[in-house]
Amino acid sequence: MPDKVYGERVCAFVLLKPTAKAVGLTLSQLTEYLQEAGLAKFKWPERLEIVPEFPMTASGKLSKVLLRDRVIQTLDLDAK
């Protein structure tokens, strides 16, 4: 996600399995898992977005632009 100071910050977009939708997922659960997995702390996400599906480009690739736009719209970063 965009950041005025650092340029970008980490945001995790997660598509939950149907069995996990009832339970849900929190950012603290995700970071706890990443810590146990040994991922460096600077790579941990600062925001968690649960999405129903991933936006794709015409060629079938993940559209990072649409994901970034979604975060901007959610946080209303343009107004700040």
NUKOLMAR-206412 format. One record per residue: residue number from 0; residue in three letters; x, y, z of N, C-alpha, C, O in turn. Coordinates in steps of 0.2 Angstrom, whole numbers, plus 5000, padded with zeros to 4 digits. Layout:
residues N
+------+------+------+------+------+------+------+------+------+------+------+------+------+------+
! resi ! resn !   nX !   nY !   nZ !  caX !  caY !  caZ !   cX !   cY !   cZ !   oX !   oY !   oZ !
+------+------+------+------+------+------+------+------+------+------+------+------+------+------+
!  NUM !  Ala !    X !    Y !    Z !    X !    Y !    Z !    X !    Y !    Z !    X !    Y !    Z !
...
+------+------+------+------+------+------+------+------+------+------+------+------+------+------+
end
This chain:
residues 80
+------+------+------+------+------+------+------+------+------+------+------+------+------+------+
! resi ! resn !   nX !   nY !   nZ !  caX !  caY !  caZ !   cX !   cY !   cZ !   oX !   oY !   oZ !
+------+------+------+------+------+------+------+------+------+------+------+------+------+------+
!    0 !  Met ! 5004 ! 4994 ! 5000 ! 5000 ! 5000 ! 5000 ! 5004 ! 5006 ! 5000 ! 5010 ! 5006 ! 5003 !
!    1 !  Pro ! 5002 ! 5012 ! 4997 ! 5006 ! 5018 ! 4997 ! 5008 ! 5021 ! 5003 ! 5004 ! 5020 ! 5008 !
!    2 !  Asp ! 5014 ! 5024 ! 5004 ! 5015 ! 5027 ! 5010 ! 5019 ! 5033 ! 5008 ! 5024 ! 5033 ! 5004 !
!    3 !  Lys ! 5018 ! 5039 ! 5012 ! 5021 ! 5045 ! 5010 ! 5028 ! 5045 ! 5012 ! 5032 ! 5049 ! 5008 !
!    4 !  Val ! 5030 ! 5042 ! 5017 ! 5037 ! 5042 ! 5019 ! 5041 ! 5037 ! 5016 ! 5047 ! 5038 ! 5013 !
!    5 !  Tyr ! 5039 ! 5031 ! 5016 ! 5043 ! 5025 ! 5013 ! 5041 ! 5023 ! 5006 ! 5045 ! 5019 ! 5003 !
!    6 !  Gly ! 5036 ! 5026 ! 5003 ! 5035 ! 5024 ! 4996 ! 5029 ! 5019 ! 4996 ! 5024 ! 5020 ! 4993 !
!    7 !  Glu ! 5031 ! 5013 ! 5000 ! 5026 ! 5008 ! 5000 ! 5026 ! 5004 ! 5007 ! 5032 ! 5004 ! 5010 !
!    8 !  Arg ! 5021 ! 5001 ! 5009 ! 5021 ! 4997 ! 5015 ! 5017 ! 4991 ! 5013 ! 5014 ! 4990 ! 5008 !
!    9 !  Val ! 5019 ! 4985 ! 5017 ! 5016 ! 4979 ! 5015 ! 5009 ! 4978 ! 5018 ! 5007 ! 4980 ! 5023 !
!   10 !  Cys ! 5005 ! 4976 ! 5013 ! 4998 ! 4974 ! 5014 ! 4996 ! 4967 ! 5011 ! 4998 ! 4966 ! 5006 !
!   11 !  Ala ! 4993 ! 4963 ! 5015 ! 4992 ! 4956 ! 5013 ! 4985 ! 4955 ! 5011 ! 4980 ! 4957 ! 5015 !
!   12 !  Phe ! 4984 ! 4953 ! 5005 ! 4977 ! 4952 ! 5002 ! 4977 ! 4944 ! 5003 ! 4981 ! 4940 ! 5000 !
!   13 !  Val ! 4971 ! 4942 ! 5006 ! 4970 ! 4935 ! 5007 ! 4964 ! 4933 ! 5005 ! 4958 ! 4936 ! 5006 !
!   14 !  Leu ! 4964 ! 4927 ! 5001 ! 4958 ! 4924 ! 4999 ! 4957 ! 4918 ! 5003 ! 4960 ! 4913 ! 5003 !
!   15 !  Leu ! 4952 ! 4918 ! 5008 ! 4950 ! 4912 ! 5012 ! 4947 ! 4906 ! 5009 ! 4943 ! 4907 ! 5005 !
!   16 !  Lys ! 4949 ! 4900 ! 5011 ! 4946 ! 4894 ! 5009 ! 4939 ! 4894 ! 5012 ! 4937 ! 4898 ! 5017 !
!   17 !  Pro ! 4934 ! 4891 ! 5009 ! 4927 ! 4891 ! 5011 ! 4927 ! 4888 ! 5018 ! 4922 ! 4891 ! 5022 !
!   18 !  Thr ! 4931 ! 4884 ! 5020 ! 4930 ! 4881 ! 5027 ! 4933 ! 4886 ! 5032 ! 4931 ! 4886 ! 5038 !
!   19 !  Ala ! 4937 ! 4891 ! 5030 ! 4940 ! 4896 ! 5035 ! 4936 ! 4902 ! 5035 ! 4937 ! 4906 ! 5040 !
!   20 !  Lys ! 4931 ! 4903 ! 5031 ! 4927 ! 4909 ! 5031 ! 4923 ! 4910 ! 5037 ! 4923 ! 4916 ! 5039 !
!   21 !  Ala ! 4921 ! 4905 ! 5040 ! 4917 ! 4905 ! 5046 ! 4921 ! 4908 ! 5052 ! 4919 ! 4911 ! 5056 !
!   22 !  Val ! 4928 ! 4905 ! 5052 ! 4932 ! 4907 ! 5057 ! 4935 ! 4914 ! 5056 ! 4936 ! 4917 ! 5061 !
!   23 !  Gly ! 4937 ! 4915 ! 5050 ! 4940 ! 4922 ! 5049 ! 4948 ! 4922 ! 5050 ! 4951 ! 4916 ! 5052 !
!   24 !  Leu ! 4951 ! 4927 ! 5049 ! 4958 ! 4928 ! 5050 ! 4959 ! 4935 ! 5052 ! 4956 ! 4940 ! 5050 !
!   25 !  Thr ! 4964 ! 4936 ! 5057 ! 4965 ! 4943 ! 5060 ! 4973 ! 4944 ! 5058 ! 4977 ! 4939 ! 5056 !
!   26 !  Leu ! 4975 ! 4950 ! 5058 ! 4981 ! 4952 ! 5057 ! 4986 ! 4949 ! 5062 ! 4992 ! 4947 ! 5060 !
!   27 !  Ser ! 4984 ! 4949 ! 5068 ! 4988 ! 4946 ! 5073 ! 4989 ! 4939 ! 5072 ! 4995 ! 4936 ! 5074 !
!   28 !  Gln ! 4984 ! 4935 ! 5070 ! 4985 ! 4928 ! 5069 ! 4990 ! 4927 ! 5063 ! 4994 ! 4923 ! 5063 !
!   29 !  Leu ! 4989 ! 4931 ! 5058 ! 4994 ! 4931 ! 5052 ! 5001 ! 4932 ! 5054 ! 5006 ! 4929 ! 5052 !
!   30 !  Thr ! 5002 ! 4938 ! 5058 ! 5009 ! 4939 ! 5060 ! 5012 ! 4934 ! 5064 ! 5018 ! 4933 ! 5064 !
!   31 !  Glu ! 5008 ! 4931 ! 5069 ! 5010 ! 4926 ! 5073 ! 5013 ! 4920 ! 5069 ! 5018 ! 4917 ! 5070 !
!   32 !  Tyr ! 5009 ! 4918 ! 5064 ! 5011 ! 4913 ! 5059 ! 5017 ! 4914 ! 5056 ! 5021 ! 4910 ! 5055 !
!   33 !  Leu ! 5018 ! 4920 ! 5053 ! 5024 ! 4922 ! 5049 ! 5030 ! 4922 ! 5054 ! 5035 ! 4921 ! 5052 !
!   34 !  Gln ! 5029 ! 4924 ! 5060 ! 5034 ! 4924 ! 5065 ! 5037 ! 4917 ! 5066 ! 5043 ! 4915 ! 5066 !
!   35 !  Glu ! 5032 ! 4912 ! 5067 ! 5033 ! 4905 ! 5068 ! 5037 ! 4902 ! 5062 ! 5041 ! 4898 ! 5063 !
!   36 !  Ala ! 5035 ! 4905 ! 5056 ! 5038 ! 4902 ! 5050 ! 5045 ! 4905 ! 5049 ! 5049 ! 4903 ! 5044 !
!   37 !  Gly ! 5047 ! 4910 ! 5053 ! 5054 ! 4913 ! 5052 ! 5054 ! 4918 ! 5047 ! 5060 ! 4920 ! 5045 !
!   38 !  Leu ! 5049 ! 4921 ! 5045 ! 5049 ! 4927 ! 5040 ! 5052 ! 4933 ! 5044 ! 5049 ! 4935 ! 5050 !
!   39 !  Ala ! 5056 ! 4937 ! 5041 ! 5059 ! 4943 ! 5044 ! 5054 ! 4948 ! 5045 ! 5049 ! 4949 ! 5041 !
!   40 !  Lys ! 5054 ! 4951 ! 5051 ! 5049 ! 4956 ! 5053 ! 5047 ! 4961 ! 5049 ! 5042 ! 4963 ! 5048 !
!   41 !  Phe ! 5052 ! 4964 ! 5045 ! 5051 ! 4969 ! 5040 ! 5047 ! 4967 ! 5034 ! 5045 ! 4972 ! 5031 !
!   42 !  Lys ! 5046 ! 4961 ! 5034 ! 5042 ! 4958 ! 5028 ! 5035 ! 4957 ! 5030 ! 5031 ! 4955 ! 5026 !
!   43 !  Trp ! 5033 ! 4958 ! 5037 ! 5027 ! 4956 ! 5039 ! 5022 ! 4962 ! 5036 ! 5024 ! 4968 ! 5036 !
!   44 !  Pro ! 5016 ! 4960 ! 5035 ! 5011 ! 4965 ! 5033 ! 5009 ! 4970 ! 5038 ! 5008 ! 4967 ! 5044 !
!   45 !  Glu ! 5007 ! 4976 ! 5037 ! 5004 ! 4980 ! 5042 ! 4997 ! 4981 ! 5041 ! 4993 ! 4984 ! 5046 !
!   46 !  Arg ! 4994 ! 4978 ! 5036 ! 4987 ! 4978 ! 5035 ! 4985 ! 4971 ! 5032 ! 4989 ! 4968 ! 5028 !
!   47 !  Leu ! 4979 ! 4969 ! 5033 ! 4976 ! 4963 ! 5031 ! 4969 ! 4965 ! 5027 ! 4965 ! 4968 ! 5030 !
!   48 !  Glu ! 4969 ! 4963 ! 5021 ! 4963 ! 4964 ! 5017 ! 4960 ! 4957 ! 5015 ! 4964 ! 4953 ! 5011 !
!   49 !  Ile ! 4955 ! 4955 ! 5017 ! 4952 ! 4948 ! 5015 ! 4947 ! 4950 ! 5009 ! 4943 ! 4954 ! 5009 !
!   50 !  Val ! 4949 ! 4947 ! 5003 ! 4945 ! 4948 ! 4997 ! 4941 ! 4942 ! 4995 ! 4943 ! 4936 ! 4996 !
!   51 !  Pro ! 4936 ! 4943 ! 4991 ! 4932 ! 4937 ! 4989 ! 4935 ! 4934 ! 4983 ! 4934 ! 4928 ! 4982 !
!   52 !  Glu ! 4939 ! 4938 ! 4979 ! 4943 ! 4935 ! 4973 ! 4948 ! 4940 ! 4972 ! 4948 ! 4946 ! 4973 !
!   53 !  Phe ! 4953 ! 4937 ! 4968 ! 4959 ! 4942 ! 4966 ! 4957 ! 4945 ! 4959 ! 4955 ! 4941 ! 4955 !
!   54 !  Pro ! 4959 ! 4951 ! 4958 ! 4958 ! 4954 ! 4952 ! 4963 ! 4952 ! 4947 ! 4969 ! 4952 ! 4949 !
!   55 !  Met ! 4961 ! 4950 ! 4941 ! 4966 ! 4948 ! 4936 ! 4966 ! 4952 ! 4930 ! 4962 ! 4956 ! 4928 !
!   56 !  Thr ! 4972 ! 4952 ! 4927 ! 4973 ! 4956 ! 4921 ! 4970 ! 4952 ! 4915 ! 4968 ! 4946 ! 4916 !
!   57 !  Ala ! 4970 ! 4955 ! 4909 ! 4967 ! 4952 ! 4903 ! 4971 ! 4945 ! 4901 ! 4969 ! 4941 ! 4898 !
!   58 !  Ser ! 4978 ! 4945 ! 4903 ! 4982 ! 4940 ! 4902 ! 4982 ! 4934 ! 4907 ! 4985 ! 4929 ! 4907 !
!   59 !  Gly ! 4978 ! 4936 ! 4912 ! 4977 ! 4931 ! 4918 ! 4982 ! 4931 ! 4924 ! 4982 ! 4927 ! 4928 !
!   60 !  Lys ! 4985 ! 4937 ! 4924 ! 4990 ! 4938 ! 4930 ! 4986 ! 4942 ! 4935 ! 4981 ! 4946 ! 4934 !
!   61 !  Leu ! 4989 ! 4942 ! 4941 ! 4986 ! 4946 ! 4947 ! 4987 ! 4953 ! 4945 ! 4993 ! 4955 ! 4943 !
!   62 !  Ser ! 4982 ! 4957 ! 4946 ! 4982 ! 4964 ! 4945 ! 4984 ! 4968 ! 4951 ! 4980 ! 4970 ! 4955 !
!   63 !  Lys ! 4991 ! 4969 ! 4952 ! 4993 ! 4973 ! 4958 ! 4991 ! 4980 ! 4958 ! 4989 ! 4983 ! 4963 !
!   64 !  Val ! 4989 ! 4983 ! 4952 ! 4987 ! 4990 ! 4951 ! 4980 ! 4990 ! 4954 ! 4978 ! 4995 ! 4958 !
!   65 !  Leu ! 4976 ! 4985 ! 4953 ! 4969 ! 4985 ! 4956 ! 4969 ! 4984 ! 4963 ! 4965 ! 4987 ! 4967 !
!   66 !  Leu ! 4973 ! 4980 ! 4965 ! 4974 ! 4979 ! 4973 ! 4976 ! 4985 ! 4976 ! 4974 ! 4987 ! 4981 !
!   67 !  Arg ! 4981 ! 4989 ! 4973 ! 4984 ! 4995 ! 4976 ! 4978 ! 5000 ! 4976 ! 4977 ! 5004 ! 4981 !
!   68 !  Asp ! 4974 ! 5001 ! 4971 ! 4969 ! 5005 ! 4970 ! 4963 ! 5004 ! 4976 ! 4960 ! 5008 ! 4978 !
!   69 !  Arg ! 4962 ! 4998 ! 4977 ! 4958 ! 4996 ! 4982 ! 4960 ! 4998 ! 4989 ! 4956 ! 5001 ! 4993 !
!   70 !  Val ! 4966 ! 4997 ! 4991 ! 4969 ! 5000 ! 4997 ! 4968 ! 5007 ! 4997 ! 4966 ! 5010 ! 5002 !
!   71 !  Ile ! 4970 ! 5011 ! 4992 ! 4969 ! 5018 ! 4992 ! 4962 ! 5020 ! 4993 ! 4961 ! 5025 ! 4997 !
!   72 !  Gln ! 4958 ! 5017 ! 4990 ! 4951 ! 5019 ! 4991 ! 4948 ! 5017 ! 4998 ! 4944 ! 5021 ! 5001 !
!   73 !  Thr ! 4950 ! 5012 ! 5000 ! 4948 ! 5010 ! 5007 ! 4951 ! 5014 ! 5012 ! 4947 ! 5016 ! 5017 !
!   74 !  Leu ! 4957 ! 5016 ! 5012 ! 4960 ! 5021 ! 5017 ! 4959 ! 5028 ! 5015 ! 4961 ! 5032 ! 5019 !
!   75 !  Asp ! 4957 ! 5030 ! 5009 ! 4956 ! 5036 ! 5007 ! 4962 ! 5040 ! 5007 ! 4962 ! 5046 ! 5010 !
!   76 !  Leu ! 4967 ! 5037 ! 5005 ! 4974 ! 5040 ! 5005 ! 4974 ! 5047 ! 5000 ! 4979 ! 5051 ! 5002 !
!   77 !  Asp ! 4970 ! 5047 ! 4995 ! 4970 ! 5053 ! 4991 ! 4968 ! 5059 ! 4994 ! 4971 ! 5065 ! 4993 !
!   78 !  Ala ! 4964 ! 5059 ! 4999 ! 4961 ! 5064 ! 5003 ! 4967 ! 5067 ! 5008 ! 4966 ! 5073 ! 5010 !
!   79 !  Lys ! 4972 ! 5063 ! 5010 ! 4976 ! 5065 ! 5015 ! 4983 ! 5069 ! 5012 ! 4987 ! 5071 ! 5016 !
+------+------+------+------+------+------+------+------+------+------+------+------+------+------+
end
